[in-house]
Amino acid sequence: MEKLARCNCNQLPATRYRQTTIRSPQYLLLMVIVAAPRESVVEFRVRYAETDQMGVVYHANYLVWCEIGRTDLIRQLGTSYADLERDGIALAVIDASVKYHSAARYDDMIRVRTRLTDVRSRAVRFDYTIEDVTTGTRLASASTTLASINKEGKLVALPGEMRRLMEDARS
């Protein structure tokens, strides 16, 4: 009887993987060869606490949603903010901008697309598109620039391996 090992390819960006099947008498293996992710896509529902009295999302919450996308993209690269901090590196937001196109409301399904668009020795830039899942309406466009700092708050170079991973993921 064939055994089948699978990964959930639906969680991977569709343009960034290919499937390879290896057959042998004892098992059938589906391997997914993954390149560095070019984009993180996260979806969630607007919570009541994120809205004002009229059920419209408070403007500052869009930056929180950007953080959700950014941390997800970094995690897809194989590390996390927590790992970086344990290694003595923090990524501090030094610039943020948001352009609002349309309002999000309580209980809407939201999609945040995050891309790494610039990688330098001591800073990285992320761009975001925030949209309504149901209608596809663009709600906001945003960008953040983060600087690499040590525990004393001094500007330092990104660790070499992290910089390489980020450069590979840059769109």
LODO-524118 format. One record per atom (N, C-alpha, C, O): x, y, z; atom name; residue number from 1; residue in three letters. Coordinates in steps of 0.05 Angstrom, whole numbers, plus 5000, padded with zeros to 4 digits. Example, Ala and Ser with C-alpha at 12.3 -4.5 7.8 and 13.67 -1.06 7.14 Angstrom:
BEGIN
REC      x      y      z   atomo   num   residuo
REC   5264   4886   5156       N     1       Ala
REC   5246   4910   5156      CA     1       Ala
REC   5264   4934   5156       C     1       Ala
REC   5285   4934   5169       O     1       Ala
REC   5257   4955   5142       N     2       Ser
REC   5273   4979   5143      CA     2       Ser
REC   5258   5001   5157       C     2       Ser
REC   5268   5023   5161       O     2       Ser
! end
This chain:
BEGIN
REC      x      y      z   atomo   num   residuo
REC   5017   4976   5000       N     1       Met
REC   5000   5000   5000      CA     1       Met
REC   5018   5025   5000       C     1       Met
REC   5037   5026   5015       O     1       Met
REC   5011   5045   4984       N     2       Glu
REC   5027   5069   4982      CA     2       Glu
REC   5021   5087   5006       C     2       Glu
REC   4998   5091   5013       O     2       Glu
REC   5042   5099   5017       N     3       Lys
REC   5038   5119   5038      CA     3       Lys
REC   5042   5146   5024       C     3       Lys
REC   5059   5148   5006       O     3       Lys
REC   5028   5166   5033       N     4       Leu
REC   5030   5192   5020      CA     4       Leu
REC   5036   5213   5042       C     4       Leu
REC   5021   5216   5061       O     4       Leu
REC   5057   5228   5038       N     5       Ala
REC   5064   5250   5056      CA     5       Ala
REC   5058   5276   5041       C     5       Ala
REC   5066   5279   5018       O     5       Ala
REC   5043   5294   5053       N     6       Arg
REC   5036   5319   5039      CA     6       Arg
REC   5041   5343   5057       C     6       Arg
REC   5042   5340   5082       O     6       Arg
REC   5046   5365   5044       N     7       Cys
REC   5046   5390   5059      CA     7       Cys
REC   5023   5407   5049       C     7       Cys
REC   5013   5402   5027       O     7       Cys
REC   5014   5426   5064       N     8       Asn
REC   4992   5443   5056      CA     8       Asn
REC   5002   5465   5038       C     8       Asn
REC   5010   5486   5047       O     8       Asn
REC   5002   5460   5012       N     9       Cys
REC   5012   5479   4992      CA     9       Cys
REC   4995   5504   4990       C     9       Cys
REC   5004   5524   4980       O     9       Cys
REC   4970   5502   5000       N    10       Asn
REC   4952   5525   4999      CA    10       Asn
REC   4962   5548   5016       C    10       Asn
REC   4954   5571   5013       O    10       Asn
REC   4980   5542   5035       N    11       Gln
REC   4991   5563   5052      CA    11       Gln
REC   5015   5577   5040       C    11       Gln
REC   5025   5596   5052       O    11       Gln
REC   5024   5568   5017       N    12       Leu
REC   5048   5579   5004      CA    12       Leu
REC   5039   5598   4982       C    12       Leu
REC   5019   5592   4969       O    12       Leu
REC   5054   5619   4977       N    13       Pro
REC   5047   5636   4954      CA    13       Pro
REC   5048   5620   4928       C    13       Pro
REC   5068   5606   4923       O    13       Pro
REC   5027   5621   4912       N    14       Ala
REC   5024   5603   4889      CA    14       Ala
REC   5046   5606   4869       C    14       Ala
REC   5053   5586   4856       O    14       Ala
REC   5058   5629   4866       N    15       Thr
REC   5079   5632   4845      CA    15       Thr
REC   5107   5625   4855       C    15       Thr
REC   5126   5627   4840       O    15       Thr
REC   5109   5616   4880       N    16       Arg
REC   5136   5613   4891      CA    16       Arg
REC   5142   5583   4898       C    16       Arg
REC   5162   5579   4912       O    16       Arg
REC   5127   5564   4888       N    17       Tyr
REC   5134   5536   4894      CA    17       Tyr
REC   5128   5519   4870       C    17       Tyr
REC   5113   5526   4852       O    17       Tyr
REC   5141   5496   4870       N    18       Arg
REC   5134   5475   4850      CA    18       Arg
REC   5132   5449   4865       C    18       Arg
REC   5147   5445   4885       O    18       Arg
REC   5116   5432   4856       N    19       Gln
REC   5112   5406   4869      CA    19       Gln
REC   5129   5385   4854       C    19       Gln
REC   5130   5385   4829       O    19       Gln
REC   5141   5367   4869       N    20       Thr
REC   5156   5345   4857      CA    20       Thr
REC   5146   5320   4871       C    20       Thr
REC   5145   5319   4895       O    20       Thr
REC   5140   5300   4855       N    21       Thr
REC   5131   5274   4866      CA    21       Thr
REC   5153   5254   4862       C    21       Thr
REC   5164   5251   4841       O    21       Thr
REC   5159   5240   4884       N    22       Ile
REC   5179   5218   4883      CA    22       Ile
REC   5165   5192   4889       C    22       Ile
REC   5151   5190   4909       O    22       Ile
REC   5167   5173   4871       N    23       Arg
REC   5154   5147   4875      CA    23       Arg
REC   5174   5126   4881       C    23       Arg
REC   5196   5125   4869       O    23       Arg
REC   5167   5109   4899       N    24       Ser
REC   5184   5086   4905      CA    24       Ser
REC   5165   5063   4912       C    24       Ser
REC   5141   5068   4916       O    24       Ser
REC   5175   5038   4914       N    25       Pro
REC   5157   5016   4920      CA    25       Pro
REC   5144   5020   4948       C    25       Pro
REC   5122   5010   4952       O    25       Pro
REC   5157   5033   4967       N    26       Gln
REC   5147   5035   4994      CA    26       Gln
REC   5131   5060   5000       C    26       Gln
REC   5114   5060   5018       O    26       Gln
REC   5135   5081   4985       N    27       Tyr
REC   5120   5106   4992      CA    27       Tyr
REC   5120   5124   4968       C    27       Tyr
REC   5136   5123   4950       O    27       Tyr
REC   5101   5142   4970       N    28       Leu
REC   5098   5164   4950      CA    28       Leu
REC   5101   5189   4966       C    28       Leu
REC   5087   5194   4985       O    28       Leu
REC   5120   5206   4958       N    29       Leu
REC   5127   5230   4973      CA    29       Leu
REC   5122   5254   4955       C    29       Leu
REC   5132   5256   4933       O    29       Leu
REC   5106   5273   4965       N    30       Leu
REC   5102   5298   4952      CA    30       Leu
REC   5120   5318   4965       C    30       Leu
REC   5115   5325   4989       O    30       Leu
REC   5140   5328   4951       N    31       Met
REC   5158   5348   4962      CA    31       Met
REC   5151   5375   4951       C    31       Met
REC   5143   5377   4927       O    31       Met
REC   5153   5395   4967       N    32       Val
REC   5149   5422   4957      CA    32       Val
REC   5175   5437   4960       C    32       Val
REC   5186   5439   4982       O    32       Val
REC   5186   5447   4938       N    33       Ile
REC   5211   5461   4939      CA    33       Ile
REC   5203   5491   4940       C    33       Ile
REC   5191   5501   4921       O    33       Ile
REC   5211   5504   4961       N    34       Val
REC   5202   5531   4966      CA    34       Val
REC   5225   5550   4963       C    34       Val
REC   5246   5547   4975       O    34       Val
REC   5221   5571   4947       N    35       Ala
REC   5240   5593   4946      CA    35       Ala
REC   5232   5613   4967       C    35       Ala
REC   5211   5610   4979       O    35       Ala
REC   5248   5633   4971       N    36       Ala
REC   5242   5653   4991      CA    36       Ala
REC   5215   5666   4984       C    36       Ala
REC   5210   5672   4961       O    36       Ala
REC   5197   5670   5004       N    37       Pro
REC   5171   5681   4998      CA    37       Pro
REC   5174   5710   4988       C    37       Pro
REC   5190   5725   4999       O    37       Pro
REC   5159   5717   4968       N    38       Arg
REC   5159   5744   4958      CA    38       Arg
REC   5137   5761   4971       C    38       Arg
REC   5138   5785   4970       O    38       Arg
REC   5118   5747   4983       N    39       Glu
REC   5095   5762   4995      CA    39       Glu
REC   5084   5745   5018       C    39       Glu
REC   5083   5721   5016       O    39       Glu
REC   5075   5759   5038       N    40       Ser
REC   5059   5746   5059      CA    40       Ser
REC   5031   5755   5055       C    40       Ser
REC   5025   5778   5049       O    40       Ser
REC   5012   5737   5059       N    41       Val
REC   4984   5743   5057      CA    41       Val
REC   4971   5732   5082       C    41       Val
REC   4971   5708   5087       O    41       Val
REC   4959   5750   5098       N    42       Val
REC   4945   5742   5122      CA    42       Val
REC   4916   5753   5120       C    42       Val
REC   4912   5775   5109       O    42       Val
REC   4898   5737   5130       N    43       Glu
REC   4870   5745   5130      CA    43       Glu
REC   4858   5743   5158       C    43       Glu
REC   4865   5724   5173       O    43       Glu
REC   4841   5761   5166       N    44       Phe
REC   4828   5760   5192      CA    44       Phe
REC   4803   5777   5191       C    44       Phe
REC   4798   5792   5171       O    44       Phe
REC   4787   5776   5211       N    45       Arg
REC   4762   5790   5213      CA    45       Arg
REC   4766   5815   5232       C    45       Arg
REC   4779   5813   5252       O    45       Arg
REC   4754   5837   5224       N    46       Val
REC   4756   5862   5241      CA    46       Val
REC   4742   5856   5267       C    46       Val
REC   4719   5848   5267       O    46       Val
REC   4756   5861   5289       N    47       Arg
REC   4744   5858   5316      CA    47       Arg
REC   4731   5883   5325       C    47       Arg
REC   4738   5905   5316       O    47       Arg
REC   4711   5880   5342       N    48       Tyr
REC   4696   5903   5353      CA    48       Tyr
REC   4715   5924   5366       C    48       Tyr
REC   4711   5948   5363       O    48       Tyr
REC   4735   5914   5380       N    49       Ala
REC   4753   5932   5394      CA    49       Ala
REC   4769   5950   5375       C    49       Ala
REC   4781   5970   5384       O    49       Ala
REC   4771   5943   5350       N    50       Glu
REC   4786   5959   5330      CA    50       Glu
REC   4770   5981   5317       C    50       Glu
REC   4780   5996   5301       O    50       Glu
REC   4745   5983   5325       N    51       Thr
REC   4727   6003   5312      CA    51       Thr
REC   4718   6025   5331       C    51       Thr
REC   4721   6023   5355       O    51       Thr
REC   4708   6046   5319       N    52       Asp
REC   4697   6068   5335      CA    52       Asp
REC   4667   6063   5339       C    52       Asp
REC   4657   6041   5333       O    52       Asp
REC   4653   6082   5350       N    53       Gln
REC   4625   6080   5357      CA    53       Gln
REC   4608   6073   5333       C    53       Gln
REC   4586   6061   5336       O    53       Gln
REC   4616   6081   5309       N    54       Met
REC   4601   6077   5285      CA    54       Met
REC   4608   6051   5270       C    54       Met
REC   4598   6045   5249       O    54       Met
REC   4626   6035   5283       N    55       Gly
REC   4634   6010   5271      CA    55       Gly
REC   4656   6012   5249       C    55       Gly
REC   4661   5993   5235       O    55       Gly
REC   4669   6036   5247       N    56       Val
REC   4690   6040   5227      CA    56       Val
REC   4717   6036   5241       C    56       Val
REC   4721   6044   5264       O    56       Val
REC   4735   6022   5228       N    57       Val
REC   4762   6017   5240      CA    57       Val
REC   4777   6042   5245       C    57       Val
REC   4779   6060   5228       O    57       Val
REC   4787   6045   5269       N    58       Tyr
REC   4804   6068   5277      CA    58       Tyr
REC   4829   6067   5261       C    58       Tyr
REC   4842   6046   5258       O    58       Tyr
REC   4838   6090   5251       N    59       His
REC   4860   6092   5232      CA    59       His
REC   4886   6080   5242       C    59       His
REC   4901   6068   5225       O    59       His
REC   4893   6081   5267       N    60       Ala
REC   4918   6071   5277      CA    60       Ala
REC   4920   6040   5275       C    60       Ala
REC   4941   6028   5275       O    60       Ala
REC   4896   6027   5274       N    61       Asn
REC   4896   5998   5273      CA    61       Asn
REC   4908   5987   5247       C    61       Asn
REC   4917   5964   5246       O    61       Asn
REC   4908   6003   5226       N    62       Tyr
REC   4920   5994   5201      CA    62       Tyr
REC   4950   5989   5205       C    62       Tyr
REC   4961   5971   5192       O    62       Tyr
REC   4963   6005   5221       N    63       Leu
REC   4992   6000   5227      CA    63       Leu
REC   4996   5974   5243       C    63       Leu
REC   5015   5960   5239       O    63       Leu
REC   4977   5968   5260       N    64       Val
REC   4978   5942   5275      CA    64       Val
REC   4975   5919   5255       C    64       Val
REC   4989   5899   5257       O    64       Val
REC   4957   5923   5236       N    65       Trp
REC   4954   5902   5215      CA    65       Trp
REC   4979   5899   5198       C    65       Trp
REC   4986   5877   5190       O    65       Trp
REC   4993   5921   5193       N    66       Cys
REC   5019   5920   5179      CA    66       Cys
REC   5039   5903   5195       C    66       Cys
REC   5054   5887   5183       O    66       Cys
REC   5039   5907   5221       N    67       Glu
REC   5057   5891   5238      CA    67       Glu
REC   5051   5861   5236       C    67       Glu
REC   5069   5845   5235       O    67       Glu
REC   5025   5854   5235       N    68       Ile
REC   5017   5826   5232      CA    68       Ile
REC   5029   5815   5206       C    68       Ile
REC   5040   5793   5206       O    68       Ile
REC   5026   5830   5184       N    69       Gly
REC   5037   5821   5159      CA    69       Gly
REC   5067   5819   5159       C    69       Gly
REC   5079   5800   5149       O    69       Gly
REC   5080   5839   5171       N    70       Arg
REC   5110   5840   5172      CA    70       Arg
REC   5121   5816   5188       C    70       Arg
REC   5139   5803   5179       O    70       Arg
REC   5109   5811   5211       N    71       Thr
REC   5120   5789   5228      CA    71       Thr
REC   5114   5762   5214       C    71       Thr
REC   5130   5744   5217       O    71       Thr
REC   5092   5760   5200       N    72       Asp
REC   5087   5735   5185      CA    72       Asp
REC   5107   5731   5163       C    72       Asp
REC   5117   5709   5159       O    72       Asp
REC   5114   5752   5148       N    73       Leu
REC   5134   5749   5127      CA    73       Leu
REC   5161   5742   5138       C    73       Leu
REC   5175   5725   5127       O    73       Leu
REC   5169   5754   5160       N    74       Ile
REC   5195   5747   5173      CA    74       Ile
REC   5195   5718   5183       C    74       Ile
REC   5215   5704   5180       O    74       Ile
REC   5172   5709   5193       N    75       Arg
REC   5169   5682   5202      CA    75       Arg
REC   5172   5663   5178       C    75       Arg
REC   5184   5641   5180       O    75       Arg
REC   5160   5670   5155       N    76       Gln
REC   5163   5654   5131      CA    76       Gln
REC   5192   5651   5122       C    76       Gln
REC   5199   5632   5108       O    76       Gln
REC   5208   5671   5129       N    77       Leu
REC   5237   5670   5122      CA    77       Leu
REC   5252   5650   5139       C    77       Leu
REC   5275   5645   5134       O    77       Leu
REC   5239   5640   5160       N    78       Gly
REC   5252   5620   5177      CA    78       Gly
REC   5261   5630   5204       C    78       Gly
REC   5275   5616   5218       O    78       Gly
REC   5253   5654   5212       N    79       Thr
REC   5260   5664   5238      CA    79       Thr
REC   5236   5680   5249       C    79       Thr
REC   5215   5681   5236       O    79       Thr
REC   5239   5693   5271       N    80       Ser
REC   5218   5709   5283      CA    80       Ser
REC   5230   5734   5296       C    80       Ser
REC   5254   5735   5300       O    80       Ser
REC   5213   5753   5302       N    81       Tyr
REC   5223   5776   5317      CA    81       Tyr
REC   5236   5767   5343       C    81       Tyr
REC   5256   5777   5352       O    81       Tyr
REC   5223   5748   5356       N    82       Ala
REC   5233   5738   5382      CA    82       Ala
REC   5261   5726   5379       C    82       Ala
REC   5278   5731   5396       O    82       Ala
REC   5265   5711   5357       N    83       Asp
REC   5292   5700   5352      CA    83       Asp
REC   5313   5722   5348       C    83       Asp
REC   5335   5720   5359       O    83       Asp
REC   5305   5742   5332       N    84       Leu
REC   5324   5765   5328      CA    84       Leu
REC   5331   5778   5355       C    84       Leu
REC   5354   5785   5360       O    84       Leu
REC   5310   5783   5371       N    85       Glu
REC   5315   5796   5397      CA    85       Glu
REC   5333   5779   5415       C    85       Glu
REC   5349   5790   5430       O    85       Glu
REC   5329   5753   5414       N    86       Arg
REC   5346   5735   5430      CA    86       Arg
REC   5375   5737   5421       C    86       Arg
REC   5394   5733   5436       O    86       Arg
REC   5379   5743   5395       N    87       Asp
REC   5406   5746   5384      CA    87       Asp
REC   5416   5775   5387       C    87       Asp
REC   5438   5781   5377       O    87       Asp
REC   5401   5792   5402       N    88       Gly
REC   5410   5819   5408      CA    88       Gly
REC   5404   5839   5387       C    88       Gly
REC   5415   5862   5388       O    88       Gly
REC   5386   5833   5368       N    89       Ile
REC   5378   5851   5347      CA    89       Ile
REC   5349   5858   5349       C    89       Ile
REC   5332   5840   5353       O    89       Ile
REC   5342   5883   5346       N    90       Ala
REC   5314   5891   5345      CA    90       Ala
REC   5310   5907   5319       C    90       Ala
REC   5329   5919   5309       O    90       Ala
REC   5286   5906   5309       N    91       Leu
REC   5279   5922   5285      CA    91       Leu
REC   5260   5944   5294       C    91       Leu
REC   5237   5938   5301       O    91       Leu
REC   5270   5968   5294       N    92       Ala
REC   5254   5991   5303      CA    92       Ala
REC   5242   6006   5279       C    92       Ala
REC   5257   6012   5260       O    92       Ala
REC   5217   6012   5281       N    93       Val
REC   5204   6027   5259      CA    93       Val
REC   5214   6056   5260       C    93       Val
REC   5212   6070   5281       O    93       Val
REC   5226   6065   5238       N    94       Ile
REC   5236   6092   5237      CA    94       Ile
REC   5220   6110   5218       C    94       Ile
REC   5223   6134   5217       O    94       Ile
REC   5203   6097   5202       N    95       Asp
REC   5186   6112   5184      CA    95       Asp
REC   5161   6095   5178       C    95       Asp
REC   5164   6071   5173       O    95       Asp
REC   5138   6108   5178       N    96       Ala
REC   5113   6094   5171      CA    96       Ala
REC   5094   6113   5157       C    96       Ala
REC   5092   6136   5164       O    96       Ala
REC   5082   6103   5136       N    97       Ser
REC   5062   6120   5122      CA    97       Ser
REC   5039   6102   5114       C    97       Ser
REC   5042   6079   5106       O    97       Ser
REC   5015   6114   5115       N    98       Val
REC   4991   6100   5107      CA    98       Val
REC   4974   6118   5090       C    98       Val
REC   4970   6142   5097       O    98       Val
REC   4965   6108   5067       N    99       Lys
REC   4945   6123   5051      CA    99       Lys
REC   4919   6107   5052       C    99       Lys
REC   4918   6084   5045       O    99       Lys
REC   4898   6121   5061       N   100       Tyr
REC   4872   6108   5065      CA   100       Tyr
REC   4856   6112   5040       C   100       Tyr
REC   4853   6134   5030       O   100       Tyr
REC   4845   6090   5030       N   101       His
REC   4829   6090   5005      CA   101       His
REC   4799   6087   5011       C   101       His
REC   4782   6099   4998       O   101       His
REC   4792   6070   5030       N   102       Ser
REC   4765   6063   5037      CA   102       Ser
REC   4764   6053   5065       C   102       Ser
REC   4784   6043   5076       O   102       Ser
REC   4740   6055   5078       N   103       Ala
REC   4738   6047   5106      CA   103       Ala
REC   4733   6017   5109       C   103       Ala
REC   4718   6005   5094       O   103       Ala
REC   4745   6006   5129       N   104       Ala
REC   4739   5979   5138      CA   104       Ala
REC   4720   5981   5161       C   104       Ala
REC   4720   6001   5176       O   104       Ala
REC   4702   5961   5164       N   105       Arg
REC   4681   5962   5184      CA   105       Arg
REC   4682   5937   5201       C   105       Arg
REC   4693   5916   5193       O   105       Arg
REC   4669   5939   5224       N   106       Tyr
REC   4666   5916   5241      CA   106       Tyr
REC   4657   5891   5226       C   106       Tyr
REC   4637   5893   5211       O   106       Tyr
REC   4670   5869   5231       N   107       Asp
REC   4664   5842   5220      CA   107       Asp
REC   4672   5838   5191       C   107       Asp
REC   4667   5816   5180       O   107       Asp
REC   4684   5858   5178       N   108       Asp
REC   4694   5854   5151      CA   108       Asp
REC   4717   5834   5152       C   108       Asp
REC   4732   5833   5172       O   108       Asp
REC   4720   5819   5130       N   109       Met
REC   4744   5802   5127      CA   109       Met
REC   4766   5819   5114       C   109       Met
REC   4761   5831   5093       O   109       Met
REC   4789   5819   5126       N   110       Ile
REC   4812   5836   5117      CA   110       Ile
REC   4834   5818   5106       C   110       Ile
REC   4840   5797   5118       O   110       Ile
REC   4847   5827   5085       N   111       Arg
REC   4871   5814   5075      CA   111       Arg
REC   4894   5834   5075       C   111       Arg
REC   4891   5856   5065       O   111       Arg
REC   4917   5826   5086       N   112       Val
REC   4941   5843   5086      CA   112       Val
REC   4962   5829   5070       C   112       Val
REC   4971   5807   5076       O   112       Val
REC   4970   5842   5048       N   113       Arg
REC   4992   5832   5032      CA   113       Arg
REC   5017   5848   5039       C   113       Arg
REC   5017   5873   5038       O   113       Arg
REC   5038   5834   5045       N   114       Thr
REC   5063   5847   5054      CA   114       Thr
REC   5086   5839   5036       C   114       Thr
REC   5089   5815   5030       O   114       Thr
REC   5101   5858   5027       N   115       Arg
REC   5125   5853   5010      CA   115       Arg
REC   5149   5867   5021       C   115       Arg
REC   5147   5890   5032       O   115       Arg
REC   5172   5855   5019       N   116       Leu
REC   5197   5867   5026      CA   116       Leu
REC   5207   5881   5001       C   116       Leu
REC   5213   5868   4981       O   116       Leu
REC   5211   5907   5002       N   117       Thr
REC   5217   5922   4978      CA   117       Thr
REC   5245   5934   4978       C   117       Thr
REC   5255   5942   4956       O   117       Thr
REC   5258   5936   5001       N   118       Asp
REC   5285   5946   5001      CA   118       Asp
REC   5300   5934   5025       C   118       Asp
REC   5290   5933   5047       O   118       Asp
REC   5325   5926   5020       N   119       Val
REC   5342   5915   5041      CA   119       Val
REC   5369   5928   5039       C   119       Val
REC   5382   5928   5019       O   119       Val
REC   5376   5940   5061       N   120       Arg
REC   5403   5953   5063      CA   120       Arg
REC   5417   5941   5087       C   120       Arg
REC   5406   5924   5101       O   120       Arg
REC   5442   5948   5091       N   121       Ser
REC   5458   5936   5112      CA   121       Ser
REC   5445   5940   5140       C   121       Ser
REC   5447   5922   5157       O   121       Ser
REC   5432   5962   5144       N   122       Arg
REC   5421   5969   5171      CA   122       Arg
REC   5391   5975   5171       C   122       Arg
REC   5380   5981   5192       O   122       Arg
REC   5378   5972   5148       N   123       Ala
REC   5349   5979   5147      CA   123       Ala
REC   5335   5963   5126       C   123       Ala
REC   5347   5954   5106       O   123       Ala
REC   5309   5959   5130       N   124       Val
REC   5292   5945   5111      CA   124       Val
REC   5266   5960   5108       C   124       Val
REC   5257   5974   5126       O   124       Val
REC   5254   5958   5084       N   125       Arg
REC   5228   5971   5079      CA   125       Arg
REC   5208   5950   5070       C   125       Arg
REC   5214   5932   5054       O   125       Arg
REC   5184   5952   5081       N   126       Phe
REC   5162   5935   5075      CA   126       Phe
REC   5140   5952   5063       C   126       Phe
REC   5135   5974   5072       O   126       Phe
REC   5126   5941   5042       N   127       Asp
REC   5102   5954   5031      CA   127       Asp
REC   5079   5936   5036       C   127       Asp
REC   5081   5911   5036       O   127       Asp
REC   5055   5948   5040       N   128       Tyr
REC   5031   5934   5048      CA   128       Tyr
REC   5008   5942   5030       C   128       Tyr
REC   5005   5966   5023       O   128       Tyr
REC   4991   5924   5024       N   129       Thr
REC   4965   5929   5012      CA   129       Thr
REC   4944   5916   5031       C   129       Thr
REC   4945   5893   5036       O   129       Thr
REC   4925   5932   5040       N   130       Ile
REC   4904   5922   5058      CA   130       Ile
REC   4878   5924   5042       C   130       Ile
REC   4871   5945   5032       O   130       Ile
REC   4865   5901   5040       N   131       Glu
REC   4840   5900   5024      CA   131       Glu
REC   4818   5884   5037       C   131       Glu
REC   4823   5868   5055       O   131       Glu
REC   4794   5889   5028       N   132       Asp
REC   4770   5875   5037      CA   132       Asp
REC   4770   5848   5022       C   132       Asp
REC   4770   5848   4997       O   132       Asp
REC   4769   5826   5036       N   133       Val
REC   4770   5800   5024      CA   133       Val
REC   4746   5795   5006       C   133       Val
REC   4748   5785   4984       O   133       Val
REC   4723   5803   5016       N   134       Thr
REC   4698   5798   5002      CA   134       Thr
REC   4695   5813   4976       C   134       Thr
REC   4687   5802   4955       O   134       Thr
REC   4701   5839   4976       N   135       Thr
REC   4697   5856   4953      CA   135       Thr
REC   4722   5860   4937       C   135       Thr
REC   4721   5868   4913       O   135       Thr
REC   4746   5856   4949       N   136       Gly
REC   4771   5861   4935      CA   136       Gly
REC   4778   5891   4936       C   136       Gly
REC   4798   5899   4924       O   136       Gly
REC   4762   5907   4949       N   137       Thr
REC   4767   5936   4951      CA   137       Thr
REC   4793   5941   4966       C   137       Thr
REC   4797   5931   4988       O   137       Thr
REC   4810   5959   4955       N   138       Arg
REC   4834   5967   4969      CA   138       Arg
REC   4826   5987   4991       C   138       Arg
REC   4813   6007   4985       O   138       Arg
REC   4833   5980   5015       N   139       Leu
REC   4826   5997   5038      CA   139       Leu
REC   4849   6017   5045       C   139       Leu
REC   4844   6040   5052       O   139       Leu
REC   4874   6007   5042       N   140       Ala
REC   4897   6024   5049      CA   140       Ala
REC   4922   6013   5035       C   140       Ala
REC   4924   5989   5030       O   140       Ala
REC   4941   6032   5030       N   141       Ser
REC   4968   6025   5021      CA   141       Ser
REC   4986   6036   5042       C   141       Ser
REC   4982   6058   5052       O   141       Ser
REC   5006   6021   5050       N   142       Ala
REC   5024   6030   5071      CA   142       Ala
REC   5053   6021   5066       C   142       Ala
REC   5058   6004   5049       O   142       Ala
REC   5071   6034   5080       N   143       Ser
REC   5099   6025   5080      CA   143       Ser
REC   5111   6031   5107       C   143       Ser
REC   5104   6051   5120       O   143       Ser
REC   5131   6015   5114       N   144       Thr
REC   5146   6020   5139      CA   144       Thr
REC   5176   6015   5132       C   144       Thr
REC   5182   5997   5117       O   144       Thr
REC   5193   6030   5145       N   145       Thr
REC   5221   6026   5144      CA   145       Thr
REC   5230   6020   5172       C   145       Thr
REC   5224   6034   5191       O   145       Thr
REC   5246   5998   5175       N   146       Leu
REC   5255   5990   5201      CA   146       Leu
REC   5286   5990   5202       C   146       Leu
REC   5299   5982   5182       O   146       Leu
REC   5297   5999   5224       N   147       Ala
REC   5326   5999   5227      CA   147       Ala
REC   5334   5977   5246       C   147       Ala
REC   5320   5970   5265       O   147       Ala
REC   5357   5966   5241       N   148       Ser
REC   5368   5945   5257      CA   148       Ser
REC   5384   5958   5280       C   148       Ser
REC   5403   5973   5275       O   148       Ser
REC   5376   5952   5305       N   149       Ile
REC   5390   5963   5328      CA   149       Ile
REC   5398   5941   5348       C   149       Ile
REC   5386   5920   5348       O   149       Ile
REC   5418   5948   5365       N   150       Asn
REC   5426   5929   5385      CA   150       Asn
REC   5411   5935   5411       C   150       Asn
REC   5393   5952   5412       O   150       Asn
REC   5417   5921   5433       N   151       Lys
REC   5404   5925   5459      CA   151       Lys
REC   5407   5952   5470       C   151       Lys
REC   5391   5961   5487       O   151       Lys
REC   5428   5966   5462       N   152       Glu
REC   5434   5993   5472      CA   152       Glu
REC   5420   6014   5454       C   152       Glu
REC   5422   6038   5459       O   152       Glu
REC   5406   6005   5433       N   153       Gly
REC   5393   6024   5416      CA   153       Gly
REC   5411   6035   5394       C   153       Gly
REC   5403   6054   5380       O   153       Gly
REC   5434   6024   5391       N   154       Lys
REC   5453   6034   5370      CA   154       Lys
REC   5448   6020   5344       C   154       Lys
REC   5441   5996   5343       O   154       Lys
REC   5450   6035   5322       N   155       Leu
REC   5447   6024   5296      CA   155       Leu
REC   5469   6003   5290       C   155       Leu
REC   5492   6009   5294       O   155       Leu
REC   5460   5979   5281       N   156       Val
REC   5479   5958   5275      CA   156       Val
REC   5471   5944   5248       C   156       Val
REC   5448   5947   5240       O   156       Val
REC   5489   5931   5236       N   157       Ala
REC   5483   5916   5212      CA   157       Ala
REC   5465   5892   5218       C   157       Ala
REC   5467   5880   5239       O   157       Ala
REC   5447   5886   5199       N   158       Leu
REC   5431   5862   5201      CA   158       Leu
REC   5450   5838   5201       C   158       Leu
REC   5470   5838   5187       O   158       Leu
REC   5443   5817   5216       N   159       Pro
REC   5460   5793   5215      CA   159       Pro
REC   5461   5783   5186       C   159       Pro
REC   5441   5784   5171       O   159       Pro
REC   5484   5773   5178       N   160       Gly
REC   5489   5765   5150      CA   160       Gly
REC   5468   5746   5138       C   160       Gly
REC   5458   5751   5116       O   160       Gly
REC   5462   5725   5153       N   161       Glu
REC   5443   5706   5143      CA   161       Glu
REC   5415   5718   5140       C   161       Glu
REC   5401   5713   5120       O   161       Glu
REC   5407   5735   5159       N   162       Met
REC   5381   5748   5157      CA   162       Met
REC   5380   5767   5134       C   162       Met
REC   5360   5768   5119       O   162       Met
REC   5401   5781   5129       N   163       Arg
REC   5402   5800   5106      CA   163       Arg
REC   5400   5784   5080       C   163       Arg
REC   5386   5793   5062       O   163       Arg
REC   5414   5761   5078       N   164       Arg
REC   5412   5745   5053      CA   164       Arg
REC   5384   5735   5049       C   164       Arg
REC   5374   5736   5026       O   164       Arg
REC   5371   5726   5070       N   165       Leu
REC   5344   5716   5067      CA   165       Leu
REC   5325   5738   5058       C   165       Leu
REC   5308   5734   5041       O   165       Leu
REC   5329   5762   5070       N   166       Met
REC   5312   5785   5062      CA   166       Met
REC   5317   5794   5034       C   166       Met
REC   5298   5801   5019       O   166       Met
REC   5342   5794   5025       N   167       Glu
REC   5349   5802   4998      CA   167       Glu
REC   5336   5782   4978       C   167       Glu
REC   5327   5791   4957       O   167       Glu
REC   5336   5756   4985       N   168       Asp
REC   5324   5737   4967      CA   168       Asp
REC   5294   5740   4965       C   168       Asp
REC   5281   5734   4945       O   168       Asp
REC   5281   5751   4987       N   169       Ala
REC   5252   5755   4988      CA   169       Ala
REC   5244   5782   4976       C   169       Ala
REC   5220   5786   4972       O   169       Ala
REC   5263   5799   4971       N   170       Arg
REC   5256   5826   4961      CA   170       Arg
REC   5242   5824   4935       C   170       Arg
REC   5250   5809   4917       O   170       Arg
REC   5220   5840   4932       N   171       Ser
REC   5206   5840   4906      CA   171       Ser
REC   5213   5863   4889       C   171       Ser
REC   5202   5866   4867       O   171       Ser
! end
